[in-house]
Amino acid sequence: MAEPGHVRGMPAPLRMMSPALAIVSITGAALFLWPFTGLPLPADTAALALTVAGIMALALVGIGTHQLDNRRLALLAVIAALDSALRLAVVTGIAGFSPVFFLILCSGFVYGPSFGFLAGALTLLTSALVTGGVGPWLPYEVFAAGWVGAAAGLVGGSRRQMPGRTAIITLATAGFLLGYLYGAATDVYDWSVFYRGVPGLGWSPGMGPTQALTHFVRFYAATSLAWDTFRAVGNALMVLLLGPPVVAAMARFRARFSLVVEPTVVTVSSQPPVATRV
């Protein structure tokens, strides 16, 4: 999904984010920030409906603006299907590690933030439908996985044009950090629901933002930090070992099916034509 042109006055990474993706992301961020406001948690049905509506809206905007053409739609479906099957085959992974994030990182890096978001979100949504993992935690997983792909697209930037060694190292570093961020984001649901009222760690209605953040940091350090380290290291290793051929293949596919119009320079001579005899 091609991204819109640059907007003056904005940081370079933000210029690559489409307005539709920005709106969907802001809406999703409200779901994660809600427990830190002290208000009661939103209804689970509303959160799931918001998630599905956001994915559909982003996809329809891409289709309507021709940024998500038939070829990219087909590629998006293939990535979601492959990753869903991979998640089904390797349900638990090794501690927190799961190979499902590899294609999400690569596709976002090559095709940009909007495509990466859709790849991550659709992968988690499809795999949940296949494995029967649909529940109130799903919106958090879908948005978090979508942001993994979008972040990879923002990190890609100009490097996606020439996916060399430096680009792969950059993507591996991003995958390492995003392993922790994905875990922290999805922990918001567990912390606010399953650990509700636990002294010193859990969430409680009416809790102030500072106290809520303190409890969440303690909760994450005690329950998820070591687990997420396996995901972070696994992401980085998969990108370093398998990333070069996959990213190169995706880049060739993008270049092959992208229309590039080269400017033509016409030089007009100021000298009058010289008559010649035949």
N, C-alpha and C positions, 0 to 999 in steps of 0.2 A: 504494500500500500504506500504509494508515493506520498511524501509529505509536502505541504504547501511551501511557497517561497518564503524567503527571509523577511522579517519585520524589523525595521530599523529601531534602535534604542533598546532592544531586548538582548539578554545574554544569549550567546550562540546556542547552548543546548536547548533553551526554551523556544528559540525560533524554529526548531525542528518539530515541535509539538503542535498538532493541529488543534484548532479551537474545540472541535468535538471531543477529542481525547482529554483536553484540559477540563471541560465541563464534566465529563464522566468521572474523571479522577477526583475532582473537587467533591462531587456528590458522594463518591465512595469513601473519601477520606472522612466525611462526616460520620459514617458508620463506625470507623475505628476510633475517632476522637470522642464519640458520644459518652462512653463510660467515664471520661475524665471531666465531664461537665457537672457531675453530681446528679443528673436527671435519671429517671428510671430508663431501663433499656428499651429500645424500640421493639415493636412486634416482629417476630421471626418471619412471618409471611410477607410483611412489608419490605423487609431487608432482601429477601429472595426475589421478590418482584422487581425491586429497584435494580438488582444485579442483572437480571435477565433483560430488563428494559434498556439498561445502559449498554450492554453488549449489542443488542439488536440495533439501537440507535447509531452506535459507532459504525457498525457494518453497513447499515443503510446509507449513511452519509458517504462512506467510501464508495459504495456502488453508485449512488446518485451523482457523485462528482467524478466518476470514472477513475478514481484513484485506486479502486479495488476492482480490477478487471477480471475477466473469466479465468485467465491463467493464474492470477494471484489467489482468486477464490479457490481454485482447484488445489493449489499448493497449500493454502491454509487448511483445507479439509484433510489433505494427506498428513500434514504435521499433527493436527489434532487427533486423527485416527491412529497414527503410529505411536504417539506419546500416550494415548489412552490405553492401547494394547500393551505398551511397555509398563505402564503403571499397574495394569492388571496382572502382568506376569511377575513383576517385582513389587508386591504390595508394601512390604515392610522396608525393603532396602537394607542398608547396613546402618543401624541406629537411625540418625536423621537423614542420611544420604538417600537420594532417589535420582535415577538417571533421567527422570522426566524433564528436568530443567535444561538439559543440554540443547535440545532442539529449540526450545523457547529462547534461550540466550542467542543461539546462532541466527535464528530467523529475525529476531529483533535487531541484532547487530547489522545484518545485511539489508533488511527491507525497511527499517525505520521504526519509530516508537509506536505508531498506530497499528501496524501489522504485528509487531511484537506483543502488544497488549492483547490483541485478538487471539493470537496464537496461544498465549498463556491462559487467558480466560476460558477459551473454548476447550482447551485441553483438560483443565480441571473440571469444567462443567460436563463435558462428554464422559470423562472417566467416572465421575460421580454417578451419572445415569447408568453406565454400564455395570459398575460394581455395586449399585444400590447404596451409595454413600451420600445420598441427598439428605440434608439435615440443616438445622439452623446455623451450623458452622460453615456451610458451603459458601455463602457470600464472602466471607472473610478469605477463604482459600482462593476463590475465583479472582477477586480484586488483587490479592497479593501476588498471585501468579501472573496476572496481567501486567502488574507494575514491574515485575522482573523482566518481562519482554520489552516493555516500554523503556526501562532504564538501560537495557542493553542497546536499544536504538539510539538513545541520547548519547551514550558513551561512544557509539560507532562514529557518528559525525562524518567527517571527511575521510576517516580511515577505511570506511566500508568500500571506497572506490578502489583501494589498493590493499587487499587483505594480506599483508605480509606478516613477518614475525612479530613486529611491534604491535600490530593490531591484535594478534592472537594473545599476546601477553596482556594487553589492555583488557581484552574480553575476559581472560582468566581471572584477572584481579577483580573485575566487576562481579564475576560469578562468585568469587570467594566472599565478597562483602554482602552481596545479595542473598547468599545463603543464610546469613545471620538476620538480615532485615526481613526476609520472608518468614522466618521462624518467629521473630518478635511480633510481626503484624498478625499472624494467625493465632498467636498466644493471647491476643486481646480477648477473644471469645472464651477460651478456657479459663482465663483469669477472672473474667467478670461473671461467669456462670458457674463453673464447677468449683471454684475456690471462693465463692461469695461468702463473705463474713469471716474468713479465716484470719485470725489476729496477726497483724504484721505483714501479711502477704495478700490477702484477698480483697475483693472489691465490695463496697457497700453503697447503697443509694444515699445520696446526700454528701458523699465524700468530696472534699475540696480537691482542686486540680493538683496542688503540690503533694498532698497526702496520697492521692491516687497514683501519681507518677512514682512516688517513693515506693509504694507497695508493689507496683508493677515491676520496677527494676529489681527489687528483691526477689519477686516471684520468678522473673526470667533467669536471674543468676542462679537461683536454687534449682530450678526444674528443667531449663531448656538450653542453657549456654553450652554445656558439654555435648548435648544431643545435636545442636545446630552446627557444632564444629565439624562433625562428620559430613554434613551437607555442604558446608562452605569449602572444605578441602576436596570433597568429591567433585563439586562443580568445577573447581579450578583444574583438577587433574584431567577431567574429561575434556575440557576445552583445550588444554595443552596437548593431549595425546591424540584426540580425534577431531579437534577443531579445524586444523589446517585444510584437510581435504573437504570437509563438509562446508566450511565457509567459502572455500574457493568454488565448489560446485554451485552453491547458492548464488554467488556473485556472477558466475558465468550465465546462469539461468536468468538473472536479472538483466544482465547486459544484452543477452540474446533477444529478449522480448521487450526491451525498452527502446522507444523511438527517440533517437538523438538527432536533433537538427543542427547541422554545422553551419555557421554563418558564412556567407559567400561575399567576398570583397571584390567589388568591381571598380577598376581604375579607369577614370575618364581623362583622356589626354586633353590638355588645353591648346595644343597645336592644331591648326586647320589641316584637313586632309590634303595630301599632295597628289595632283593629277599626274597620271602616267599615260604614255602612249602605248598602244598595242600594235 
